[in-house]
Amino acid sequence: MTDRELLELAAKATDTELKWHTDGTAYARRNGDYWAVWNPLTDDGDSLRLAVKLGWVHNKELRGDAPQASVPLRPPGRNELERRV
């Protein structure tokens, strides 16, 4: 699976509208007609927003003043392991 296919599936899962530039950069619609570069594979802000939209991150538990986020633990799939290498 290519990075573009992964991004398209992630966008579809979160109802994010994407446009593609000729250089392969993905742009997501933000706040009306504003489009911004969107790549949760390389941008930690985009990946966190994606995880929140998918319900993978929640901060119901509070310790002190800082909210604690938790992500369901599951073993990474074969493709995820190969991407990390």
C-alpha positions as protocol buffer text, in pm:
chain_id: "A"
residue {
  index: 1
  type: MET
  ca { x: 0 y: 0 z: 0 }
}
residue {
  index: 2
  type: THR
  ca { x: 135 y: 340 z: -94 }
}
residue {
  index: 3
  type: ASP
  ca { x: 141 y: 650 z: 124 }
}
residue {
  index: 4
  type: ARG
  ca { x: -122 y: 806 z: -101 }
}
residue {
  index: 5
  type: GLU
  ca { x: -353 y: 507 z: -51 }
}
residue {
  index: 6
  type: LEU
  ca { x: -304 y: 527 z: 327 }
}
residue {
  index: 7
  type: LEU
  ca { x: -385 y: 900 z: 326 }
}
residue {
  index: 8
  type: GLU
  ca { x: -695 y: 846 z: 111 }
}
residue {
  index: 9
  type: LEU
  ca { x: -823 y: 575 z: 346 }
}
residue {
  index: 10
  type: ALA
  ca { x: -755 y: 791 z: 653 }
}
residue {
  index: 11
  type: ALA
  ca { x: -936 y: 1083 z: 492 }
}
residue {
  index: 12
  type: LYS
  ca { x: -1230 y: 862 z: 400 }
}
residue {
  index: 13
  type: ALA
  ca { x: -1252 y: 724 z: 755 }
}
residue {
  index: 14
  type: THR
  ca { x: -1280 y: 1077 z: 895 }
}
residue {
  index: 15
  type: ASP
  ca { x: -1485 y: 1238 z: 616 }
}
residue {
  index: 16
  type: THR
  ca { x: -1192 y: 1466 z: 533 }
}
residue {
  index: 17
  type: GLU
  ca { x: -1206 y: 1615 z: 185 }
}
residue {
  index: 18
  type: LEU
  ca { x: -871 y: 1592 z: 6 }
}
residue {
  index: 19
  type: LYS
  ca { x: -724 y: 1755 z: -302 }
}
residue {
  index: 20
  type: TRP
  ca { x: -395 y: 1644 z: -455 }
}
residue {
  index: 21
  type: HIS
  ca { x: -128 y: 1873 z: -596 }
}
residue {
  index: 22
  type: THR
  ca { x: 65 y: 1756 z: -901 }
}
residue {
  index: 23
  type: ASP
  ca { x: 370 y: 1698 z: -680 }
}
residue {
  index: 24
  type: GLY
  ca { x: 174 y: 1444 z: -473 }
}
residue {
  index: 25
  type: THR
  ca { x: 103 y: 1669 z: -174 }
}
residue {
  index: 26
  type: ALA
  ca { x: -237 y: 1619 z: -9 }
}
residue {
  index: 27
  type: TYR
  ca { x: -444 y: 1920 z: 93 }
}
residue {
  index: 28
  type: ALA
  ca { x: -737 y: 1891 z: 333 }
}
residue {
  index: 29
  type: ARG
  ca { x: -1028 y: 2133 z: 360 }
}
residue {
  index: 30
  type: ARG
  ca { x: -1020 y: 2331 z: 684 }
}
residue {
  index: 31
  type: ASN
  ca { x: -1283 y: 2582 z: 794 }
}
residue {
  index: 32
  type: GLY
  ca { x: -1475 y: 2647 z: 475 }
}
residue {
  index: 33
  type: ASP
  ca { x: -1260 y: 2728 z: 174 }
}
residue {
  index: 34
  type: TYR
  ca { x: -923 y: 2712 z: 351 }
}
residue {
  index: 35
  type: TRP
  ca { x: -704 y: 2424 z: 232 }
}
residue {
  index: 36
  type: ALA
  ca { x: -392 y: 2311 z: 421 }
}
residue {
  index: 37
  type: VAL
  ca { x: -124 y: 2050 z: 361 }
}
residue {
  index: 38
  type: TRP
  ca { x: -238 y: 1729 z: 532 }
}
residue {
  index: 39
  type: ASN
  ca { x: -8 y: 1435 z: 600 }
}
residue {
  index: 40
  type: PRO
  ca { x: -56 y: 1244 z: 926 }
}
residue {
  index: 41
  type: LEU
  ca { x: 231 y: 1015 z: 821 }
}
residue {
  index: 42
  type: THR
  ca { x: 483 y: 1296 z: 866 }
}
residue {
  index: 43
  type: ASP
  ca { x: 308 y: 1568 z: 1070 }
}
residue {
  index: 44
  type: ASP
  ca { x: 244 y: 1493 z: 1437 }
}
residue {
  index: 45
  type: GLY
  ca { x: -33 y: 1753 z: 1459 }
}
residue {
  index: 46
  type: ASP
  ca { x: -221 y: 1596 z: 1169 }
}
residue {
  index: 47
  type: SER
  ca { x: -172 y: 1248 z: 1316 }
}
residue {
  index: 48
  type: LEU
  ca { x: -304 y: 1358 z: 1656 }
}
residue {
  index: 49
  type: ARG
  ca { x: -610 y: 1523 z: 1499 }
}
residue {
  index: 50
  type: LEU
  ca { x: -669 y: 1204 z: 1298 }
}
residue {
  index: 51
  type: ALA
  ca { x: -643 y: 986 z: 1610 }
}
residue {
  index: 52
  type: VAL
  ca { x: -888 y: 1211 z: 1796 }
}
residue {
  index: 53
  type: LYS
  ca { x: -1138 y: 1201 z: 1508 }
}
residue {
  index: 54
  type: LEU
  ca { x: -1114 y: 822 z: 1501 }
}
residue {
  index: 55
  type: GLY
  ca { x: -1166 y: 802 z: 1877 }
}
residue {
  index: 56
  type: TRP
  ca { x: -825 y: 651 z: 1945 }
}
residue {
  index: 57
  type: VAL
  ca { x: -730 y: 926 z: 2190 }
}
residue {
  index: 58
  type: HIS
  ca { x: -928 y: 1046 z: 2486 }
}
residue {
  index: 59
  type: ASN
  ca { x: -840 y: 1233 z: 2798 }
}
residue {
  index: 60
  type: LYS
  ca { x: -1101 y: 1133 z: 3056 }
}
residue {
  index: 61
  type: GLU
  ca { x: -843 y: 1074 z: 3326 }
}
residue {
  index: 62
  type: LEU
  ca { x: -672 y: 1375 z: 3475 }
}
residue {
  index: 63
  type: ARG
  ca { x: -358 y: 1358 z: 3683 }
}
residue {
  index: 64
  type: GLY
  ca { x: -268 y: 1688 z: 3837 }
}
residue {
  index: 65
  type: ASP
  ca { x: -332 y: 1972 z: 3596 }
}
residue {
  index: 66
  type: ALA
  ca { x: -227 y: 1793 z: 3277 }
}
residue {
  index: 67
  type: PRO
  ca { x: -476 y: 1577 z: 3082 }
}
residue {
  index: 68
  type: GLN
  ca { x: -351 y: 1226 z: 3012 }
}
residue {
  index: 69
  type: ALA
  ca { x: -420 y: 1084 z: 2667 }
}
residue {
  index: 70
  type: SER
  ca { x: -447 y: 714 z: 2613 }
}
residue {
  index: 71
  type: VAL
  ca { x: -440 y: 509 z: 2298 }
}
residue {
  index: 72
  type: PRO
  ca { x: -583 y: 157 z: 2278 }
}
residue {
  index: 73
  type: LEU
  ca { x: -300 y: -92 z: 2274 }
}
residue {
  index: 74
  type: ARG
  ca { x: -290 y: -326 z: 1979 }
}
residue {
  index: 75
  type: PRO
  ca { x: 6 y: -489 z: 1816 }
}
residue {
  index: 76
  type: PRO
  ca { x: 113 y: -315 z: 1496 }
}
residue {
  index: 77
  type: GLY
  ca { x: 30 y: -493 z: 1173 }
}
residue {
  index: 78
  type: ARG
  ca { x: 296 y: -622 z: 940 }
}
residue {
  index: 79
  type: ASN
  ca { x: 276 y: -316 z: 711 }
}
residue {
  index: 80
  type: GLU
  ca { x: 312 y: -79 z: 1005 }
}
residue {
  index: 81
  type: LEU
  ca { x: 624 y: -260 z: 1119 }
}
residue {
  index: 82
  type: GLU
  ca { x: 773 y: -249 z: 770 }
}
residue {
  index: 83
  type: ARG
  ca { x: 704 y: 127 z: 745 }
}
residue {
  index: 84
  type: ARG
  ca { x: 896 y: 188 z: 1070 }
}
residue {
  index: 85
  type: VAL
  ca { x: 1211 y: 13 z: 947 }
}
